[in-house]
């Protein structure tokens, strides 16, 4: 058995597949202000040949007041159909650093019904470092029909999350930094309370990659088990705004754990409310 995730592809493999008619490449880079990077400007300056820009903030439900929430399957299908993408295509998604925002795109396409979806190991930074080809031209694909099959069970809303915290029916894995989880570091968004949901475990998203590449399956399993997650029980992933939670989802799915869902509002929703229970301090030791 391979020690690498079946959901990641190498830059070498991708370069060899460039130009294949059923291959669709998406730049889904997204950055926090502290990262001091401009995803649109970087795409314009040079992207992987054939890649289209997939903006998490644009392909989203804008009715909630929360950032990059999952759009309706109808809106998603219409948007990606205009990009020439079918649910039967092979879809490779990348970001700048490697394993940061690309897993969110991977998760979103999969919950909308696409089956062959992959993350580029090493991201655009790794692609550039290896001297692989870039282009500045923006592709103009022929529109296609994307037939959505929405996995609503994979998305957790606020009321469901409130119930999970109350009854402990699912494990909660928080991808934010240990300091934000403990409440010792401020949240990057104004107006957020600090801390974490009662019962949550800390699983910082950076744990799962090294040099922009997803760690081996044994390393992923060890990190998750060391945090106190039981692979035999359901898991809800959460983070600051629903982006890096998908890194934990990618790790879980890579290890065959399918009973998981993502809390889409994440801490932006939970921490901005005054009626939600919040705990501060480091995670409790494993029993």
Secondary structure, DSSP 8 states (H G I E B T S, - for coil): --SS-TTEE-HHHHHHHTT-TTEEEEE-----GGG---HHHHHHH-B-TT-EE--TTTSSBTTSSSTTB---HHHHHHHHHHTT--TTSEEEEE-SSSSSSHHHHHHHHHHTT-SEEEEETTHHHHHHHTT---B----------------GGGEE-HHHHHHHHHH--SEEEE-S-HHHHHTSS--SSTT---SB-TTEEE--GGGGEETTEE--HHHHHHHHHHTT--TTS-EEEE-SSSSTHHHHHHHHHHTT---EEEESSHHHHHTT-SSS--B-SS-----
